[in-house]
Amino acid sequence: MVSEQVRIINPTGLHARPASVFVKAANGFKSDVAVISGDKRINAKSIVKVMSTALKQGTDIVIEASGEDEAEAVRALVDLVKGGFGEV
């Protein structure tokens, strides 16, 4: 298992477009991928779950992956978040 903490920096948080980009990227990996925020642990491959968390700018999340491409999955998703999903 690999995990890394990252802060959401885009002003609108993880709204529809960035959530869609995030979930699409997560689904590109074979590993199980989760987003952890506070006491919530959600499946990062589910748009419904990601949208329902309403993650806002400034929120620290942990991206965790477990499986054959876990390191690549975490790195790619952390880079997406750090890059503000192209909105910053």
C-alpha positions, 0 to 999 in steps of 0.5 A: 500500500502507498499513500500520500497527503495532499491539499486541494488548491483549486478555488472551487474544490473538487466540483464536477469537472475536476472530480470527473478528471480525478475519477477518470485518472483513478480508473486508469489504474488496476490498483484499488484507490481511495481518498481519505478526508478526516474520518471518511474513506471513499472509493476514488473510482466512483464519481458519486462517492467523490462528488458526495464528499464535497471536498473544498479548497484547503482540504487535506486529503490522503490518496491511498492505493493498493495493488500492482501499480499503486505507486504510479496511481498515487503519484499521478493523482497527487500530481493532478491535485497539486496541479489544481486540475488545470484550473489554477 
